[in-house]
């Protein structure tokens, strides 16, 4: 019996270029993984032409809705959107942030609540900090976590010997 082909969805609208580069560096070694970058037409890019791109309307949340509709148990998604992560987790999708953090059933409620409080504070006119600058350490952490996730899917030797 062959395994279901794993799909790695990338919420590409806000995904940092270094993370896209890391994902593409795995492309040739991943024969049983389909990588799909999902972005709105407003964020169309000519970078990474060898990748599969799905372009969606520029309406709010269209990329998220596409990923939600097309993902299934065992797939992987890369996003910094807590809302999308909260929709994917119950489907059995492994969700990873571009900084290499795993979203889980245990931490998603806290993350959503924190986002809500920050939004409420901004609406009240208070200034909140944005995300910190993406660093080389963030990129390395993402790569490490992605290797770990993929290794769990196919086995350590497969990935570690090809990367």
Secondary structure as the mmCIF struct_conf table of DSSP 4:
data_model
#
loop_
_struct_conf.conf_type_id
_struct_conf.id
_struct_conf.beg_label_comp_id
_struct_conf.beg_label_asym_id
_struct_conf.beg_label_seq_id
_struct_conf.end_label_comp_id
_struct_conf.end_label_asym_id
_struct_conf.end_label_seq_id
HELX_LH_PP_P HELX_LH_PP_P1 UNK A 2 UNK A 5
STRN STRN1 UNK A 6 UNK A 11
TURN_TY1_P TURN_TY1_P1 UNK A 12 UNK A 13
BEND BEND1 UNK A 14 UNK A 14
HELX_RH_AL_P HELX_RH_AL_P1 UNK A 17 UNK A 25
TURN_TY1_P TURN_TY1_P2 UNK A 26 UNK A 26
HELX_RH_3T_P HELX_RH_3T_P1 UNK A 27 UNK A 29
TURN_TY1_P TURN_TY1_P3 UNK A 31 UNK A 32
STRN STRN2 UNK A 33 UNK A 40
HELX_RH_3T_P HELX_RH_3T_P2 UNK A 41 UNK A 43
BEND BEND2 UNK A 47 UNK A 47
TURN_TY1_P TURN_TY1_P4 UNK A 49 UNK A 50
BEND BEND3 UNK A 51 UNK A 51
STRN STRN3 UNK A 52 UNK A 56
BEND BEND4 UNK A 58 UNK A 59
TURN_TY1_P TURN_TY1_P5 UNK A 60 UNK A 61
HELX_RH_AL_P HELX_RH_AL_P2 UNK A 62 UNK A 70
TURN_TY1_P TURN_TY1_P6 UNK A 73 UNK A 74
STRN STRN4 UNK A 76 UNK A 78
BEND BEND5 UNK A 80 UNK A 80
HELX_RH_AL_P HELX_RH_AL_P3 UNK A 82 UNK A 89
TURN_TY1_P TURN_TY1_P7 UNK A 90 UNK A 92
STRN STRN5 UNK A 94 UNK A 96
TURN_TY1_P TURN_TY1_P8 UNK A 98 UNK A 99
BEND BEND6 UNK A 100 UNK A 100
HELX_LH_PP_P HELX_LH_PP_P2 UNK A 101 UNK A 101
STRN STRN6 UNK A 102 UNK A 103
TURN_TY1_P TURN_TY1_P9 UNK A 105 UNK A 107
HELX_RH_AL_P HELX_RH_AL_P4 UNK A 108 UNK A 123
TURN_TY1_P TURN_TY1_P10 UNK A 124 UNK A 125
HELX_LH_PP_P HELX_LH_PP_P3 UNK A 131 UNK A 134
HELX_RH_AL_P HELX_RH_AL_P5 UNK A 136 UNK A 154
HELX_RH_AL_P HELX_RH_AL_P6 UNK A 156 UNK A 162
#
